[in-house]
Amino acid sequence: MAAVKNGITLRALCKEYRLGKTTVAALCNVDLEIRSGSFVCVAGPSGSGKTTLLNLIGLIDTPTSGTVHVAGEDIQGLPEKLRTRYRSRTLGFIFQSFNLLPVLDVFENVHLPLILHRELSAEEKKDRVMEMIGAVGLADHVRHKPFELSGGQRQRVAIARALVTHPRIVLADEPTANLDSRTGAEVLDLMVRINAERGTTFIFSSHDPKVMERAARVVRLHDGQVEAA
Amino acid sequence: MERLSLCIRNLGRHAWRTRIIVLIALLGAFLTFVFENLIDDISRKQSDMFGRAFSGHFLVLDKEIETRNTFGFYYARPEQMMDPGQVTRVRRFLGSLPEVSGSQERIIFSGLYYGEKDAERGFRGVAMDMGAYAQNFTDMYVARGRPLGVGEQGACAPSWYEFEQKKNLAIGQRYVFLLPNRNGEFVDREVLAKGGIDYHSMPKDAIGISSIFFDLDGFRAMVGYERPDATEVVGFLKDARTSGRVLPRVQQWLAANEPGLKVVSWREYAPIFAEIVLGFDVALKTLEGILLAICVLLVVKLTTFSIIERYSEIGTLRAMGFSRGDIAFQFTLEGFLAIAAGSAIGFLLAAGLIGALHATGVHNHAIFFSYMIGDGFRPSFHSAKVVRVAGVFLAVALLAPLLPAIQGGRLSILRTLEKR
């Protein structure tokens, strides 16, 4: 109960987009509960609504109707200031294209979200950053720029960046799509390990069956609706 | 510090764009700084270098006298002269005005002298304190010889010369002059051309009108003035551009205290010089305004390009929890740093140039500019201008990137992430 209470609850969630004169329903009446500490894969073919679902949980987008509750709080009803705070304190994002800042090295990229955490001292921030870089196995590449890293290494940096703020929830949109299968497997191993060690909730999207296998739970979407298990 | 470091990194990454902004700011600050200092110096130089004879001075004289002739020439009847009491009162009042650097009483008259083969020559005469000659008639005059000293009754050769060299006076020669006394009667007096300006040594491309200068006390003694009357009192402005506010005060005082007198601005009888100063002022200020506008527009454009190029970065930062204000602040800070850096370099270069020109002086013999700034012009710094121009550029540095930065902050996260 506690895990559900602290988890994510979606009720009658709908998202429609207008494309010219046409209205496209990206999500339709999605009901979903995700326990805290879960390792969940949102699976489905292209256009099934996977990214839209993650965007709504991540407050990157707003639903047409329905609610999103995180730890019992309706996050979609939050004012802008609190939405920003929610993203900085509660969430971590991992993007398909890594989205690292090319002007910053590994340390600085991982450090970036901590700029918003003024309650931490410079020393505490540094310790956290080094801890996360070590956890993803890149301690020897601290001063390397993204262009000096492989795809897998860049994704590890992105994972470290997503976790450095100790978020409750990490959202990853197709995190292994731009990686070869071996590197993708390594990245998934890392995510599984962190989920087990820290209890961070991972919600990631994929259409790759091999990736889906690694998830403790798979939520299948088709045409914006959750398929029955 | 973290945000500052991020901004500096981004400026370095987008080097070509940063360089353009820095260059624009550098040029703008350099030119604006130089112009603003020059405007002040040129105006003050004009007030000074004409000997305050044409630019930056004014006349107090009988209000019936017409002064529509070029360079203040007029014909005064004896009853239109100012008595010594009036002269003293007017000069005392002018001395109380902070914008006025000094005053002088003069007698302007017309006379005749017999030149070669007894040919009659008309001339314009000016009797003034020749001890102050060098002070009032400065480097506009490329002079040889010396001005008359106080008490010398001989005539000084004209300090302007005409193309007709026959009207030159030969230094050391004696001439018979017909000079008007206080009663308007012309009296013969033998006059020695004792020195002053040698026509033949003047640059041939200089133009002007002829005047023959006499020492004031000497002239009065020579033609038998019983009391020290004068036809006018000349007031000299420290800065020619202040006449607009000084003359109304003088007029007001005259109306209350000396109703028989009026004040005439140099602009009324030498409009070309007023137009030169005003034209220069307007031209430079217009140029400054254009430069600033170009600077602002280009910075706005470049900041907008930068934001479009960095959509993905903006989306990522917003997803991490950076607010709209954080994004706007970052882009504003980047623009501010680039403009501030360029402006600072521009100021330093301008300061170096002005300092160098001040040390060496600007030597020019071009006739037009010689009327404006003379030879050996030395520009200098004006602290009020430095502060003002620096303030303008700081404001530009802050405001120019602000609007596009705010718009960048307001972009939808979804839209920016989709653009990657």
Chai-1 contact restraints between the chains, C-beta under 6 A:
chainA,res_idxA,chainB,res_idxB,connection_type,confidence,min_distance_angstrom,max_distance_angstrom,comment,restraint_id
A,I60,B,I413,contact,1.0,0.0,6.0,A-B,restraint_1
A,I60,B,L414,contact,1.0,0.0,6.0,A-B,restraint_2
A,D61,B,L414,contact,1.0,0.0,6.0,A-B,restraint_3
A,T84,B,G321,contact,1.0,0.0,6.0,A-B,restraint_4
A,T84,B,S323,contact,1.0,0.0,6.0,A-B,restraint_5
A,R87,B,G321,contact,1.0,0.0,6.0,A-B,restraint_6
A,S88,B,G321,contact,1.0,0.0,6.0,A-B,restraint_7
A,F93,B,A319,contact,1.0,0.0,6.0,A-B,restraint_8
A,S97,B,R420,contact,1.0,0.0,6.0,A-B,restraint_9
A,N99,B,T316,contact,1.0,0.0,6.0,A-B,restraint_10
A,V103,B,R9,contact,1.0,0.0,6.0,A-B,restraint_11
A,V103,B,N10,contact,1.0,0.0,6.0,A-B,restraint_12
A,V103,B,R13,contact,1.0,0.0,6.0,A-B,restraint_13
A,P113,B,M320,contact,1.0,0.0,6.0,A-B,restraint_14
A,I115,B,E2,contact,1.0,0.0,6.0,A-B,restraint_15
A,L116,B,G321,contact,1.0,0.0,6.0,A-B,restraint_16
